[in-house]
Amino acid sequence: MTIEIVPASPGRDPRVRELLDHAFERADQESRLVARLEAEHPAFDPELALLALDGGRPLGWALFLPRQLRLRGSWVTMAVSSPFVVRAEARGSGVGRALLERGRELCLARGVRGAVVLGGRAFFGRQGYAPAFRLHAVQVRTEDLPAPSAEGWRSLAAQDLNWLPGLLERSYRGAPGYERRAPAALDWESAIPTGHCHVLERDGLPVAQLRFRTDGSFNVRECAAADADAVESLLRYLRFQAEAHNAGGLDVHVPPPHPVARALFHRGALACSSAFGDEAQLGVFDWAGLVRDTADSWSSGLRSADGGPLSIAVDGQELRVAIGAEGLEVSTGREPGSHLHVPNGWGGSLVTGHRSERDLADNPEVLARSELDHRGWARVRALFAPAEPCWPYAPIFEIADT
């Protein structure tokens, strides 16, 4: 088999639509998703829509959509690789690996530091991807919410788009992994018939946002609120909607640091988290670039220990981070007494805080292959603290999620 990787437009190349519809065994779902992304998303890059061919026969297709994710307190350019599909009869023949390798090359040339994927744990795990995000849910009884009210709430409108990205960032800033959304309709409006996006208007501006589903149950996919009054209004609107849909309870998918999660917790709601079945994964292409993009977190972490350097072996790459006269310095080399070995498949988890220094300290491979004295361990503890990562993906992906 000779595999050729070429760009292929999902909206204009019929081979892509046929491949997606055949692979997912449902017509006009994933193919409609990617056609909308190509037509409407400002970050869509036609060179990152890749078709795998063998003698002209299409065997696989993958999209790498550049996004900015909040990682270690900074915005980092990553790609969301979805859909990623290989014909069943061609799996195990190197098609998926060829798509990933070509996507990685093109992403690196564009300053993209890595990629996020959903599903395919065994395959992507072999390529260095690591489970990196969690599914958070707050289970709420309707009677635990304040009196219902829909005052000030309305459907999403075009004039809201420029204000919503900042509103979302304010609510999710304590949880690594959330995306920086574009002021584009498909990054906010629901893409499925049972999905809805509503906003709370105050003095002519949106001060809260709610995206929810009513597909047999009532659940909130994401929400945001500007202040305590907006949180209270959002809770009242949740009760209004829950009663309108005869829901005795609802699930609100927000991470623990979110202001709505905190408000619900104090009302007696049950907060729970899972590892998302290890399905939401992150792979890092350029560790040195990622560290430079998140330099403030590395500098502050090292300073909070003793200010000394740390070297890290991760995903076949080795780097040394140290505080220099002009800020963080990223180089190569092994630091005696302060060298951390990261097991394969753990790198992305450590970036988001899904895994932390606690996991490193308990792992036999880390203990055997690292060289860490008491100062080295202090630096590791300072740099890899646990967190509550989440990936509240944009609503356009609901097309494939149903």
Secondary structure as GFF3:
##gff-version 3
##sequence-region A 1 402
A	DSSP	beta_strand	3	7	.	.	.	ID=ss1
A	DSSP	alpha_helix	14	24	.	.	.	ID=ss2
A	DSSP	alpha_helix	30	40	.	.	.	ID=ss3
A	DSSP	three_ten_helix	46	48	.	.	.	ID=ss4
A	DSSP	beta_strand	49	54	.	.	.	ID=ss5
A	DSSP	beta_strand	57	71	.	.	.	ID=ss6
A	DSSP	beta_strand	74	86	.	.	.	ID=ss7
A	DSSP	three_ten_helix	88	90	.	.	.	ID=ss8
A	DSSP	alpha_helix	95	109	.	.	.	ID=ss9
A	DSSP	beta_strand	114	118	.	.	.	ID=ss10
A	DSSP	alpha_helix	121	126	.	.	.	ID=ss11
A	DSSP	beta_strand	130	131	.	.	.	ID=ss12
A	DSSP	beta_strand	135	141	.	.	.	ID=ss13
A	DSSP	three_ten_helix	142	144	.	.	.	ID=ss14
A	DSSP	beta_strand	153	155	.	.	.	ID=ss15
A	DSSP	three_ten_helix	158	160	.	.	.	ID=ss16
A	DSSP	alpha_helix	164	172	.	.	.	ID=ss17
A	DSSP	three_ten_helix	185	187	.	.	.	ID=ss18
A	DSSP	beta_strand	195	202	.	.	.	ID=ss19
A	DSSP	beta_strand	205	213	.	.	.	ID=ss20
A	DSSP	beta_strand	219	225	.	.	.	ID=ss21
A	DSSP	alpha_helix	228	244	.	.	.	ID=ss22
A	DSSP	beta_strand	249	252	.	.	.	ID=ss23
A	DSSP	alpha_helix	259	265	.	.	.	ID=ss24
A	DSSP	beta_strand	270	274	.	.	.	ID=ss25
A	DSSP	three_ten_helix	276	278	.	.	.	ID=ss26
A	DSSP	beta_strand	280	284	.	.	.	ID=ss27
A	DSSP	alpha_helix	287	293	.	.	.	ID=ss28
A	DSSP	alpha_helix	295	305	.	.	.	ID=ss29
A	DSSP	beta_strand	310	314	.	.	.	ID=ss30
A	DSSP	beta_strand	317	324	.	.	.	ID=ss31
A	DSSP	beta_strand	327	331	.	.	.	ID=ss32
A	DSSP	beta_strand	338	341	.	.	.	ID=ss33
A	DSSP	alpha_helix	347	352	.	.	.	ID=ss34
A	DSSP	alpha_helix	357	362	.	.	.	ID=ss35
A	DSSP	alpha_helix	364	369	.	.	.	ID=ss36
A	DSSP	beta_strand	371	372	.	.	.	ID=ss37
A	DSSP	alpha_helix	374	383	.	.	.	ID=ss38
A	DSSP	three_ten_helix	395	397	.	.	.	ID=ss39
A	DSSP	alpha_helix	398	401	.	.	.	ID=ss40
###
